[in-house]
Amino acid sequence: MRRILLLVAAALLFGLAPLTPRLDVVPGALLLVSLAVLFALAASGTTSALGITAGALGAFAFGVIAPHSPAVGGAVMIGLCFAERTSRVRSKGPRGLHLLGAIVVGAVAASLAQSFVGAIPALRAVAVIVAAVLVALPLLIDADDPVAHALEAAASDLTGPVAASLATGAELRRTVDEDLLDRPMTAPVRQTWISLLKLADARTRLARSRPAPPPSGVGEAALRSPALAVVERLDARIADHVAVLTRAYAAVSTAKAAEASLDDAALRGVEMAGESFEHVSQAMVDDT
């Protein structure tokens, strides 16, 4: 579904972006920024400040550079629109390849779309579709899940049990299959992930603004403060969220496995067919 949204956003971008110079300054700029931000969000697969900012910067760069060089303008715009996703590619080599691929396909796609801007509608539509397919090629390189990436980043900023809980949540997010969830469970589970992200963000902000909790020992009661109580509460809530999500996915996986083990209609059908053929064969042997 996300790939289809990306193709639609790319088709709109390369279909309409070359036409923005024909509009007045303000409508043209608004249209270009809207198209680039839409494409950046589709490329990210999530709503993020980095994606929106990068999309807006890409639109600005394209508007400035494209009148002189559509290829360079397209390369900068698409490279920036994929910036958020590039940051989530976990390995250094694939991350560089992802960035380079986004720049190259952006240059080729923009040149192609600009070359056919004055062609007949059918030919121009083909050029736009080809451009949209080209800019989707960076999706062939796997990127980390946005939620897992955010949880892992929070875990790297913290220490102790809460860091382990967040790391466990990140790994859980990478390994689970969201399609296993039934429709009634989808919304509560999604909301639980959102709550976990908010807790992780609050915990990291608190850790950056205050020193680490004092070690246990004599005088610990005197050293306690409301901030430390909040830290403990956040740590407990984070652990609870990760535990609940783990149990939920384990229960769903178990239920699906049990359902698959009970679905033996095909097996029984083949078994009955085999027995029928055996009886027919035996009857033919008896007749002879």
Buried (B, 14 or more C-beta within 10 A) or exposed (E): EEEEBBBBBBBBBBBBBBEBEEBEEEEBBBBBBBBBBBBBBBBBBBEBEEBBBBBBBBBBBBBEBBEEBBBBBBBBBBBBBBBBBBBBBEEEEBBEBBBEBBBBBBBBBBBBBBEBBEEEEEEBBEBBBBBBBBBBBBBEBEBBBBBBBBBBBBBEBBEEEBBBBBBBBBBBBBEBEEEEBEEEBEEEBEEBBEEBBEBBEBBBEBBEEEEEBEEEEEEEEEEEEEEBEBBEEBBBBBBBBBEBBBEBBEEBEEEBEEEEEEEEEEEEEEEEEEEEEEEEEEEEEEEE
